[in-house]
Amino acid sequence: MIKKLLPISIILFSIGLGAQPSKTSIGGARDIYDGSLYPDEAVRTYSQTERIFPTRVIKAGGKPSPLLQSNQPLTSVKFISEGKSYDLPDYIALNRMVGLLVLKDGKIAYEHYDFGVTPNTKWMSMSVAKSFVSTLVGAAIKDGYISNLNDPVTKYLPQLSGSAYEGVSVRDLLMMASGVKWNETYTDPSSDRRKLLELQIASNQQGAIFDVMKTLSKASEPGKNFNYSTGETVLIGEVVQAATKMPLADYLSKKIWIPVGMQANGLWWLDSPGGHEVGGSGILAALRDFGRFGQFILDGAKVNGQSIVPEGWLADAGTAKPISGVTGKNGYGYQWWTVKPEAGKIHESVFMGRGIHGQYLYINPANNMVIVGLGARPKPVGKQVIDDLDFLAAVVESLKNN
């Protein structure tokens, strides 16, 4: 009788020799926010965060919209940033860009993947998700679910009654100007942002966000002072969910993902298994689908010729608000960053979604361009070698007359 031999991998594992760290091992949520991952592990982690958090599928329709190649592609870029000369390979290598997509007039002028990422990889958006949520607010107003941006938040989230959010409007939340105290420091385990993360890691209580948000204190009057808060975008997501009576992922699928023709299902982090989407971050999608969203916004958020948001919404959302405290080269609209004139005339009218570790969705209406960058930088913020805006300006300058 001939005995069937076991595969060598099973034999090795059975005697302990196979218990090596898997090539697909990834870090954890705290590692992402601490910035404690080495390069290869960071890429594996950022491309597989659905293994860290529960998610809900953002369903695609199965009929991807075409993205045609431009007959005038971007072949090279050379530029100066802070007195030093760089080119396209420098930017990708030094700023650790795993994916880069440039759309000019709705066509692909440049597309590049690196560090093992492919066109099918679902990469984490981080706070770029905030700009998706902003658009869903506009859709909910157009659909009649939300009556007015001046509505008090407590109209939709009565569980915040009596808290520092009493008297705060939906508009205040969109501007990050609620006047409620919040510490967004990603690397500080005691910050409010990390408390929110710990609730998400626990993944056992739907709506636990309110346990944190109800305890926050008031710092100033609403509508005046900017204070970046992922917690507040989570609340905006809760407002949309309460108003529409459907999960954010389902509303995003219905209003955008299916009609726009995304190539693949997306995913959205949840606060608990089967719970609520984390509105402030955590949409996972392919590079081209982030590009399709950007092009959809650039084209007026239209489906079958009709905008899904109210007239003037995008212009309002993408315009800097008269609030104090927005530092650096940026202003802030409704969950979209804007760019101040001193950053360069080429960025005039630009608005963009930005996320930690190097994620961005750059929309330049004046030059009919969308640029998506997916990054795997070593720390949440402060570790870009080259100023992204300098690179983006050079790309726009190279293509604007094509």
N, C-alpha and C positions, 0 to 999 in steps of 0.2 A: 504494500500500500504506500503510495507516494503522498507525503505530507505537504500541504500548501505552506509555502514560506511567507512569513509576515514581512511587510515592507520595512526596510531598514530604519525609516523614521520612527515607526511604532516601537521597534526594538530599542532604539536609542532612548526614546522617551520613557519606556518602561523601566530602564535602569538609571534614569536620572540625567542622562547625557543630553536629552532633548529639551530640557527645561532652560533653554537660553531665552534672553529677551527677544520677543518677536520683532521682525523687521517692520511690522506695522504698529508697534507700540507708540502710544501718544501720551502727551502730558495731560494735566488736568486743568480745570477752570482757574484755580488759583495761580497755576504756573503762567497762564496767559496774561493775567492781570499783574502778576509780579514781574513779568518779563524775565523769567528764569529758564527759558528753554534755549537749548543750543540749536544751531541753524537747521539741521535736517529734521530734528524732532519738532521744531516750530512749524515747518512746512507740513509735516504729517498731521500735526494737531489742528492747524488752522483749516485744513482741508477735510477734516473729519469730526467737527465739533458735534455732529449729531450722535456721536458715541459718548459725549459728555453730558448733554442735556436731552430731555425728551423733546420731541418736535411734532409739529403738525404739517402735513403736506399742503403746499400751495399748488393746486392742480393745474396742469397745462391742458390745452385742448387737443393736442396731437397733430396740429397743423402749424408747424413753425413758419413764421413770416420770413421771407428771404432777406438776407443781408448780402447785397451784391458787392463785388470788388470794384473799387474806384480805378478808373483808367489813368489816374494821376496819383500813384501811391507815394507815401512818405518813405524815402529810402535812407535818409540820414538827417541828423540834427546836430548842429554844433552851436554851443552857447556859452555864455559867461555867467557864473553864479558866485557872488561874493569874491570876485577877483580871480577866480580860477576857471580854466577852460575845461569843458566837458563835451562828450558826444553821447549818442544814444546808448551804446553798450555800457558806457560809464554809469549812466543813470540807472539802467536796469540792474547792474551789478552792485553798485554802491548803495542804492536805495532799496535793494532787495525786492524788486518787482517781479512777482511770479506770473503776472498777467497784465498785458497792456493792450488796449483797444482804442483806436482812433477812428471816429466816424466823421466824414466830411460830406455834407449834402446827403446824408443818409446812407453813404456807402463806405465800405471798409478801406481806409487809406493805410492803416497799419494794424497788424495783429501779431502778438508775440506771447509765447508761453515759455516759462523757464522753471528751474528747480523741480522738475518732475510733474508740474501741473499740466493738464491737458484741456482741450475744449469742453470736455464733459465733467471736469472737476467742479463740485459745488463748494465755492469758497465763502468764508464768513464775511459778511458785510460790515459787521460791528455797527457804528452809529450812522452809516449810510442808510440803515433801515429807518432812521428818523424821518428822512425825506419821503420815503414811501408812506409813512404814517400821516405826514402832513397832507399828502395827496388824497389819502382816504378820508381825511376830515373834509376836504373840499368836495369829494364825491358824496359824502353823507349829507352835506348841506344841499347839494344839487338834488339829491334823492328825497330831501325833506325829513331826514332822520334827525338832523341837528338844525335847529331853527335859526340860530344866530351866534356869531363868534363872541358876542357880548353876554351870552348866557353864562350864569354862574356854573362853575364846575359841579357844585353840589346838586344842581338840577338833574344831572345824569349820574352822579356818584354821591348819593345821600349819606353814605358811610363816612364821608369826609366832613359832615356837618359838625360844627363846634371845634374844628381843627384850625390850623393856620391857613388852610385853604378856603375858609369861609370868606366870601367876598372876592375870590379870585375868579376871573373869567376864563373861558376856553381860549380866548385870544392871548391872555397873559401867559398861559401855559405854552402856547405855540411860540411865543417870543422868548421863552426862558426868562420871563420877568414876573414871576408870581410874587416875589418879595419874601418867599419862604427860604429859610437857611438850608444850605445843602453843601456838602463837601464831596466833590467828584474825584478826588485823588485816587487814581487806579492802584498805585503801588502801596497805599497806606491801608493795612488791614483793619484799621479802626474807622475808616471813612464811611460816609453814608453809602457811597457807591459799592463799597465792599460788603456792607451789611445787606444790600440788595442782592449782591452776588451769592452770599451765604444762604439766603432764602431760596435762591434758585438751585443751589447745589443740594440743599436738603430735599427739594422736589417732593414734598409731601403735603403741601397745603395750598390749594387754589386760592388766589387772592390775598396771599400773605403780605403782598406789597403794602396793603393798607395798614398793617401793623407797624410798619416803619414810617410811612408818610403821615399818619395821624399824630405821631409823636414829635414831628419837626416844629421848630419855633419860627416866629415871624422875624424877619430881618429888616424889612422896609415895606413901604406901600406898594401894592401891585401895579404893574405896568410901567415902572420907571427904571429899574435896575436889572441888568443882565446877570444871571448866575447860571452857568451851564449845569444842567441836571438831567441825567438819564432817567431818574425816578419820575420826573415830570412827563417825559415822553411815554413812559409806561402808563401813566395816568391818562394821557391823551388816547392811547390805545384802548384803555378801559372805557373812556367816554364813547369812542366809536363802537366798541362792542356792546355797551349798554344801550346805545341809541339804535343800532341796527339789529340787535338781538341775534347776532351771528358771530362766529369766531373771526378774528382779523384775517387769518389765512384764507378763509372761505370768501370773505368780502373782497380781498385782494385778488383772488382767483377770478371771481365773477366780474369785477370791474376792470381789471387790468391784465392779469396773467393769460387768461384764455383769449379775450378779444385782441390783445396786442400780438399774440402768436408766439409765446415763449417756446423755446425748443425743448424744455424739460420741466418736470415738476421742480418747484422750489421747496424749501423747508423753512420753518420758523420756530425758533426756540420757544419752549413753554415754561411756565413757572412751576408746573407739576405735571405728572402723567395725565393726559386728557384735559389739562387745565387751560389757562389763558396764555396767549402769546405775550412775550416780553417786548413791548412796543419800542423800547429804546434801542434795541440791537437784535442781532441774531437771525436775519434773513440770509439763507444760504442759497446761492444760485450760480449758474455758469456765467463766465465772463460776457459772452454775447447777450445773455438775457439781461444783465445789468445794462449793457449797451442799448438793448431794445427799449428798456424803461426810460433811459435818458433821451433817446430819440423820440419816444412817445411824448415826453414832457416838452421837448424842444418844439415839437409839431403842434403843441396846444392841447395835449391830453385828449385827443379826439378818437372816437370810435364811430365808424361809418359816417364821418363828417361832422359829428356832434361831440362837443367837449363833455367829458364826464364831470367837470368841475364848473362852478359858476363863472360867468363872464368876469374877466379881470382877476381871477383867483391867482393864476400863476405869476402874473406881474406883481401882485401884492405879496405873494408868498416869497418871491425871489428878490425882494427889495429890502434894503437895510432899514430897520425900524429906529425911531428916535429914542433909544434907550441907552443909558450910560453903562460903561463897564466892559464893552467889547474891545479887547486889546489886539495889538498886532496889526496885520494887514487886512483883517477881516471885519465885516459887519455881520448882522444876523437878521434874517427874515422870519418866516414861519417854518422852523426846522430845516432851513437851508442857510448855509453860509454865503455871504456875499464878499466881494473883494473891493477894498478901498482904492480910490484913484491913484494914490501914491505907489501902489504895487505895479502900476503900468497901465497905460491907456488901452493896451491890447485886451485887458481883462474887464473893460467897461461893459456893464450889463451882465457880467458873469454871475451865476449862482452855482453852488455845488454842495453835494453831500460829502461828509468826511467821517472816517472812522479810524480808531486807533490801529496801530501796527501798519499804517500805510494804505488804507482803503480810501478811494475817492471816486466821485462821479461829477465830472466837470462839464458844465453846460455853458456854451458861449453863443448866445443867440445872434450877436452881431456878425459872427463869422460862420454861422450855421454848422457848428461843430460840437461833438460830444466826445469826451475822452474818459475812459474808465481805467483806473489803476487798482490792481490788487497787490497788496504788499505783505511781506513776512518779516517785518522789522523786529529787532531784538527786544525793544521796550515799547510800551504802549504809545508814548509820545516822546519827542525830543531827540530821536536818534536818526532822523533823516540826514544824510550826509550832504545832499544837494536839495536846495529849496524847491519843493514841488512846483510852486508858482513860476519860478524861473524856467523850469523845464517846459511847463505847459505853455508859457508865453512863446518859447522858441518853436514849439510844434505848431501853434496857431500861426505864427509869423511865416513859417515855412509853407503852409498850405493855404493861407487866406486868399491869395490871388489866383489859386488854381481853378 
